[in-house]
Amino acid sequence: MNTRQDRSQAAYRKDNGRKENAPRKPAANLAGWRQAFERYMALAQNLGQHDDAVTREGYYQHAEHYLRLMHDAEAGR
């Protein structure tokens, strides 16, 4: 399994070495998600109004992703 093709096929396997139905632990990830959300919001806000709008929007989208994860975890409780 040293060829490039073998390695790329292994990367696309469905389970990727994990149990397929392994439950996620939202409570354990909640603190990390909140920290990531706050980090991306701060990055976006620090860019300012007239700086790079594309980068700022990207940071806001990342923050929104973590916000959704937090809301889904709260709804699942």
Secondary structure, DSSP 8 states (H G I E B T S, - for coil): --SHHHHHHHHT-SSTTS-TT----HHHHHHHHHHHHHHHHHHHHHT-SSS-HHHHHHHHHHHHHHHHHHHHHHHH-
